[in-house]
């Protein structure tokens, strides 16, 4: 089970790329578009909700058994989750997708408060995931205001 979770949390190897966070955010846009085109936004929203709860439940065990730090760069499921939040608003609008990508990467890298709190103080799965959720929420707000 740990190896399967490790594959999930690294997005099947994307986390091992040199710019893993950016690559994971870009892959998220592709996955979102496929969900949007072949399913619907409600299904995508349920899928992301499942991924959040799955990650919160299983990530601590994977971190403890497979990695030497509490927030390894190879774990990119958090970028997938965070980037997915503003995508809910994008529909098939390429401009909004690019805007959400750029804003999310900006917020993910700079980590404005309270994302910085989770990044620096919370050393478990919640800390790994929540800083990106907050970056996703900030991005969601700006994209929403843009619309």
Residue pairs with C-beta under 8 A, 6 or more apart in sequence:
2 61
2 62
2 65
2 66
5 58
5 59
5 61
5 62
6 62
6 66
7 13
8 54
8 77
9 15
9 55
9 59
9 62
9 75
9 76
9 77
10 16
10 74
10 75
10 76
10 77
11 24
11 27
11 76
11 77
11 80
14 20
14 23
14 24
14 27
14 76
15 24
15 72
15 73
15 74
15 75
15 76
16 74
17 23
20 73
20 74
20 76
20 79
21 73
21 76
21 79
21 105
21 108
21 109
22 105
23 76
24 76
24 77
24 79
24 80
24 83
25 79
25 80
25 82
25 83
25 101
25 104
25 105
25 108
26 101
27 80
28 79
28 80
28 83
28 84
28 87
29 83
29 87
29 97
29 100
29 101
31 80
32 44
32 84
32 87
32 90
32 97
33 92
33 97
35 41
35 43
35 44
35 47
36 44
36 91
36 92
37 92
41 88
41 91
44 84
44 87
44 88
45 88
48 81
48 84
48 85
51 77
51 80
51 81
51 84
52 81
52 129
52 133
55 77
55 78
55 81
55 125
55 129
56 125
56 126
56 129
59 75
59 77
59 125
59 128
59 129
60 124
60 125
63 70
63 72
63 75
63 124
63 125
63 128
67 74
67 75
70 123
70 124
70 127
70 128
71 119
71 123
71 127
71 128
75 128
77 129
78 128
78 129
78 131
78 132
78 133
79 108
79 132
81 129
81 132
81 133
81 136
82 104
82 108
82 132
82 133
82 134
82 135
82 136
82 139
83 100
83 101
83 104
83 132
83 136
84 136
85 133
85 136
85 137
85 139
85 140
86 100
86 103
86 104
86 136
86 139
86 140
86 143
87 97
87 100
88 140
89 96
89 100
89 140
89 143
89 144
89 147
90 96
90 97
90 100
90 143
96 143
96 146
96 147
99 142
99 143
99 146
100 139
100 143
103 138
103 139
103 142
103 143
104 135
104 136
104 139
107 115
107 134
107 135
107 136
107 138
107 139
108 115
108 131
108 132
108 135
111 119
111 131
111 135
112 138
114 134
115 130
115 131
115 132
115 134
115 135
115 138
116 131
118 126
118 127
118 130
118 131
118 134
119 127
119 131
121 127
122 130
